């Protein structure tokens, strides 16, 4: 059984309901015989990847949905083997080069070179359509090294007649200017809480779940409002939260079984369930923040370092760890300290992007915070 995130993901431009202005622009691009290199950027969960796949379906038809997973192996000039997973059809290929770490530039060059060396089925059977190119979709481009981005610029120019690139990232400021200038930028903003609430209500009606208004008939539903404000305007996270609440409400210990064919009501009994559950890694970061505020000493710094290591080995991005950690620290900080802590967080985030060992910069931020906080405690309380 598919998750609601996958079950209700739009697969065509006509089914996209959010941001109609962007959808109209994509329709225009799909109707054009020439497709420029594209750069989709916006916050996580805004619908960038969904729009990319809908655009490809509009251009190449339903065959683009026949996707297969492949593990490709590449060899660096130093004879080091690199293996990376790719998703692709006869018309496109998708990969995340940043998974290769410092060898991401070799992955980019080899993937684009390989796909540019084969003509598409579309171009062979319909030479008059002007679609004699394949599409390379690169995700998390803002996490690529500067060397990989420079190599991407040269590769874009060399193979521009055989393939088109669609780049996806969260922040375009982390992409070098030569790459940005060669792409048509499309910003996908995060949906508003009201739009997320309307989407959750639609999904609930499709699943035959009745959401009772909190304030009587016609009033806003408390559960939908709570999820809309807790998901950080992330559509995927909102749908996962709603499905989690549905599973909790459907547990045998919470409710009697619902007869087949009847709609299930998520009412006050569901709202009595504990607050919207957070991911385990966010709860773990809350513990890290609590440890940092509780004691400022070398031994505590080592303990926090071990906790940060666990987050990084759990594939939580370092910039996400730093952002959520600052958010949790700010909840307990005096207003006079917030500006300085935010300054050092931005400073070490920048160093993290230009450096190679993320744990060094996270630990440096923790040490700086402990120093600043300890000095403030001594100044205020003596």
N, C-alpha and C positions, 0 to 999 in steps of 0.2 A: 504494500500500500504506500503510495507516494505521499510525501509531506505536502502540506498546503502550499508551501513556497514554490514547489515544482508543479503541483497540480494546477494552480491558478496563474502561472507565469504566461503572459501573452506571447504568442508565437508569430504574430503578424502586426504590421503597423496599424491596421484598422482596429485591432483590439486594444491598443494602448489608450488609456483614459487620462493619464496624467500628462501635463505639459503639452497641450495640443499644438502650440506654436512650434515646438521641436519636431513633433510628428509631421507637421506640414512641410518643414524643411527637409526631413528625411524622405518624404514622398517625392519631393522635387529632385533630390539627389538620385533616387532610385530610377526615376524616369529619364534622367540625363544619360546619354551614351557614354560619357566619360565620368569616372568617379575619382575625385582627388584623394590624396592621403588625408585621413581623418584623425582627429585627436579628441576623444571623449573624456571629459574630466568633470568631477563632482564628488560629493561626499559618498562614503560607503552606503549601499542600500538605496541609492537614488534611482537605479534602473539603467545604468550605463550598458552593462552586458546584455540586458534584455533588449534594448534598442538596437544594439549592434546585430544581434541574431535576427531580429525582425527586419532590419535593413537588408541583410544578406538573403533572407527568404524572399523579400520583395524583388531583389535583383535576379537571383538564380533560380527561384522556384522552390518547391517543397523538397527537391533532392538534396538541398543543402542540410536538411535535417538528418540525413543518413550519415551519422557521425560514428567514427571508430576511434578507439584509443590505441595509441602506439607508444612504445618506448624506444626512443631513438638514441643512438650512441654516436658521439662525436669524439674526434681525436684532436688534441691541441698540438701546436708545434713542438711541445716538449714530450709528445707521445703519451700524454695523460688522457685516459678515457673519461668521458662525461656522458652520463645518461640522463635524459630528461623526458618527461611524459608530454605528449602532444595529442590534441583532439583535432580531427579534420574530416573533411568530405572531399569529393572530387573538385570542389570549387574553392575551398578555403582550408586554412590550417590555423590552429590556435595553440599558443604555448605561453609559458611564463619564464622568460629567460633569466630572471633574477634568482630562480631556484638553483642555478648553476654557480651562484656565488661570484667569486672573482673571475671566473671563466665565462661570464655572461656574454662578452663580446664575441667569442668564438661561436656560441650557440646562435646568436643573431645572424652572423654572416653565413653560417652553414645552412640554417633553416631557409633563409630567403634565397640563397643561391640554389638550393635544391628545388624549391617550389617554383622558382623562375625558370628552371631548365625544362619544365614539362608544360605543355600546352593543356588548357582546360578542355573538357568535353564540350562545354558550351561554345568555345571558340572554334572547335573543329566542325560541329554540326550546324552552327549558326554564325557563319563568318560575317554576315551583313549586319549583325546586331551591334557591333562595336564593343562587345564585352570580351575581348580576347585577353583577359587577365585573370589571375587568381588573386585571392585576398589573404593576407597574413595578419592575423589578430594577435597583438602582443599585449598582455595584461601586466599591471603593476609596473608600468614603464618608469614611473618616478622612483622606483627602487633600484634601477640600473646604475652601474658605475658610470663615471664620466667617460672612461675609455669606451665602454659599450655604447653610450649615446653618440660619441664621436664616430664610432664604426657604423652605427645605424644611419647617421647622416650620409656617409659615403655610399652605403649600400642602397639607400633610398634613391640616390641619383643614378646609380649604375643600372639598377633593374626596374626603373620606373615604367618602362614600356611593357614589361611582362607581368608585374604584380602591383597590387595596391596595398598599402599598410593602413591598418586601423589600430591606433594606439589607445589604450585605456589606462587612466591614472586617477588618483585622488587630487593631487596638487600639481598643476602645470608649472609652478614656480621652481620645481625640482628638476625640470627638464631643460636642457641647454637651449639657448635661443635658436641656433641653426636648425634644430629639429622642429621646434614649435613653428618657425616661419615657413616650413615646408608642408605644414598640415593645416587643414581647415578645422579650427577649434569649435567644438560643440559642447557648451556647458549644460550639464544636467543637474539642476538644483534639487535639493532635498524637498520632498513634498511637505506641505504644511500639516499640522496636527488635524485640521479639519478634513483634508484630503485623505489622510491615513484612516481617520474615523469612518469616512464614507466607504473606503475600501474594505475595512474590517466588517462593517455592516453588510456589505454585498457578499463577502465570503461566508459570513454566518448564515445569510439567507440561502445561499447555495448548498450549505451543509445541513439545512433544515434545523438551524439552531435559533431559537427565539431569544432575543436580547431584551429583557424587560427594562424599560426606562427607570432610572433611579427616582425621578421626581414625578412619576405618574405618566399617563399616556401622552406621547408626543415629546416628552422631555429627553434630554441627552442621557445615554446609557452610561452609568458610572464605570463599568468595566472598560468600555471602548475609550472613554476619556482618560482612564488611568493608563491604558496601554499606549495611547497616542502621545502622552507626555513622558512616558518612561522609555520609549524606544529610541530616543534621540533622532527622531525623524528618519529612521531606517525602516523601510518597508519590509525587508526580509525578517528583521528582528521582530517587528510588530506581528507578522503572521505566525512566527514561531511562538511568540508569547500567547497569542490567542489559542493556538492549537494546544499549548501546554495547559492552559486553563481549562480547555474542553476535556482533556484527558484527566485532569485532576477532578473535575466535576463529575466525570463518568465513572470514577472509581467505585467499586461495589461498596466500599466503606462509607462513601459520601452520599450516594443516592441509590434508590431502588432502581432496578433495571428498567429501561425505557422500552415500551412495546414497539415492535417493528412497525414502521410507517408513521409513527408519531414523531413530532418535532420535539427536540430536547430544549428545555428552558434553562438558560444560565441567568439566574436571578440572584436574590440576596444571599442564597446559600453559597453561591460561588464567590461572592464578594467577601464572604467570611473566611475564604482560603487565605493563607498568608500572602503578603504583598507579592507583586509580580516578581517571579524568580529571576535572579541575576545569574549570569554564567559563572561557573566555578572559578575561572581565572580572575574575574572582577572581585569576587569575594576574597580571593587570595591576595589581591593587591590592597584591599581594605586592611587586611592583616599586616601587610608590609607597612602601610602608612601608620597604623597604630603602633607598630614596633619603633618606627622612627620618632614618633612623638613621645613615646614612653621614656626612652633613655637615649642619650647621645654620648657614646663611648666607642673606643676602638673595637671592643668585643661585640657590641651591638652592630657596628658597621659590617663586621665579618658575617654576622648572622643574617643581616639583610642582603648581603651579597649572595649568599647561598640561596636565599629565596628568589632573588632576581634571576639567578642561574636556572632555577626550576621553571620559571616563566618562559625564559628564552628557549630552553630545551623542549618546552611544550608548544613551540612554534607560535608564540605570541610575539608580534613585531615589537621591537624595542621602542619605536616612537609611540605606539599605542600604550605600552606599559608606562612610559613617561607621562603621557597625557592624562591617563586615568589616575596615576599616582598623584599628580599635581591637583587634580580635581578633588581627590579624597583628602589631601593635606589642607586644601583651602577651606574645607568645612570646619576645621578646628583652629585656623590661624587668625591672629589679630589682623585688622585691616592695615595696620602699619607695616606688616611683614609681607603682604600678598604681592606688592609690586616688586620687591626685591627677589622673592622666590620665583615669580613669573619671569623676571629678567634672566636668572641663572638657568631656569628650565629651557628658555629659548636658546641661550648660549650653548648649553650642552647638547641640545637637539641638533643645532647646526654642526657642532663638532662631530656628532655621531654620524651625520650624513657625509662629512668629508673624511672621516677616519675609517678604520677597518674592523676594529674590535668594539662591538657595541657595549659589552659588559663594562669596559673601562670607563666609558662616558656615563653610563648609568650609575656606577659606583662613585664617580667623581661628583655627580649631582647629589647623591645621598650624603656624601661627606660634606659638601658645601652647605646643604640644607641643615645638617646637624650643627655645623659651625654657626650659621646665622641664627638658628633657633636657640642654641645654647647661649649665645651672646645676648639675645633679647631676654631670655629668662633671667640671666644674671643682672641685666640692667633694670628690669622691672621689679623683680622680687629679691634681688641682692644675694 
